[in-house]
């Protein structure tokens, strides 16, 4: 199997697993809902939330395979000049680390619910705050990695140029999503903009790699 298809297959699995993890717990409460409502959610959905965190952790392995494979393709096409592909790879590794930690922190109250009983409100609030901040920071790094990949494609033509334009659009949506998450009025819209467009870019890139021939 070619390197492109291995990377594309890994990217496709990454997207599928993250979609499953995102929707498995159901519709989460708003960030500014009463803490009792949030505690009730993490207790009632404890198994789903912990399971989703586990699925995200596994998906990060496939993400690394996808990122490394895509980096090799971009790097070989870039030639001389500034190495945008390596900026992409550095951002990818940082994103994997931040998302893994954020997912684990988010699942702490639910894990405690499974093992010890209803967690304290302070633990739930800290988990919400810390994991939310992790995902906002991840949004910033994702913007950098997608723009670096897009610039590499524009210069080296290692992949179709429309993927670069799609990456620019996804990066813009990611910026809007990160800003939306910080506003209680736009919290859920921010979650949507921060998740769906970037997943579309990963999916489109993965399908393109699967359909392409090794060069």
N, C-alpha and C positions, 0 to 999 in steps of 0.2 A: 504493500500500500504506500502511496506517495506521501511525502511530508505535508503537502497541501491538504490532502484528504484526511490525514490524521489530525491536523490542526482544525480543519473544518468540522470533523465529527466531534472532537472535544468541545469546540465552541457551541455546537448544537446541543450537546448534553448539558453544558453549563447553563444555557438559556432555559431549557426545559426544567431543570432542577430548580432554578431560581424562581421561575413562574410558579411551580408547585409550592415552594417554600413561602412565597409571598402571599398566596391565597389560602394555604392550608388552615391558618388560624381563624379565618373569617374576617369580617369587617371590624377593625380595631376602633376603640373609642378615640375621641379627639384628644389632642395633647392637653387642652385646658379643661377637660371634663373633670368633675369632682373625683378626688383621689379614690373614694370608695368604689366608684364605677370602674376605674382602671384596675383596682385590686381584684374586683369581682371578675373582670375579663381575664386577667392573667391566671386566676385560680381555675375558672371554668374551662379555659383553653390551655391548661398547663402542658398536657401531653402534646398537643399540636404545636405549641410554641417551641418546646424543647426539640421536638422532632424536626421542625422547620430549621432550627439552628444547626442541627446535625446534618441535614441535607445541604445547607449552605456551605458548611465546612467541607463536605465531600466535593461539592461543585467547584470549590476553589482549586482542587487538584486538576480538574479538567480545564479550569480557567488558565492555569499556568501552562498547560500543554498548548492551549490555543494561543496564548500570548507569545510563548517562545517560538512556536511555528510561524506566527505572523511576523514576528521580529526578524526571523531569518529571511523571509520573503522580501520584506521591506528593505532590509540591510543590503541584500544582494543586488537590489535594483537601484539603490541610491548612488552608488559610486562615490566619487570624492565630494568634499564639502561637509557642511555641518551634518552631524549624525542625528537626524530627527528620530530614526528608528530606535536608537538606544535611549533617547528621552522617553519614547513610548514604553519601552520595556521597563525602565526604572519606575515610571508612573504605574505600570501594571502591577509590579511586585508590591509597591506601596499600597495600592488599592486592595489587593488580596489580603494584606496584613490588616489594614484598617477595617475592612468589611468583616473579616473573621472575628476580630476582637469585638467589634460592635454587635455582631450577632450573638456572641457569647454573653456579653453584658446584658443585652435585651432579654435573654432567656433565664437570667439568674433568679428572678422572683418565681418564675414558673417551675424551675428546677427545685427551688426550696419548697414550693407548694406540693410537689410530688413526694418529696422526701420527709418534710417536717411538718407540713400544714400551712395554713394561711400566712404569707409573709407580712412583715410590718409595712405600714404605709411609707415610711421613710426609705426602705429598701426599694420599693416599687418606684417611688418618685426618682430616686437616684439612678435607677436602672433606665428609666425613661429619658432622663436628662443626658446621661453619659452616652447611651446608645444613639440618641438623636444627634448629639454633637459629633459622634464618630461618623455618622452617615452624611452630615453636612460637610465635614472635612473630606470624606471620600468623594463627594460630589466635585469638590475643587480639584482633586487629583485626577478624577476621571475626565474632567474638562481638558486638563493638560495632556493626558495620554491620547485622547481621541483627536485633539488638534495636532499633536505630534504625528500621529499615524496619517492624518489627512495631508499634512504638509509633505510627508514622505511620499505619499501616493502622487500628489501633484508634481513633485520633482522627478521621482524615479519611474513612475508609471508601473509599479510592481503589481498593482491591482487596478481595476477599472476606475476611472476618474469619478464616476457617479458615487462611488463609495466614499470618496473624499468629501464631496459636497454633502452627502448624507451625514458624514461625521461632523461637519461644521454645524449642520442643523441640530444634530443630537447634542453637541456641546452647548449650543445656545439654549436648548431646552433644559439641559442640566444646570446651567447657571440660574435660569428662571426657577427651576425646582428647588435648588438650594436656598434661594432667597425666599421662596414661598414657604418652605418648612419653618423658617424663622418667624413667620407671621401667623398668628393664631387664626386669622380670617382666611388665609390661603393654605392652611396646613395640608389638607388632603389633596388639593390641587398640586401643591409642591411635591408631595409623595408620588403622584401620578407622573408629573413632568420629569422627576428625577429618576424614575424607574423605566417607564415604557419606552421613551425614545432611544435610550441607550441600549435597551434589550433588542429593539428593532435593528440598531446598527450592528450589534453582535450577531444577530440572526442573519442579517443580509450578508455580512462578511463571511460567516461560516458556510452558508449555502453557496456563495461564490467560490470559496475554496474547494468545497466538495465537488462542484461542477467543473472546475478548471483542470487543465492538464498540467502535469509537471513539466517545467521548462529547464 
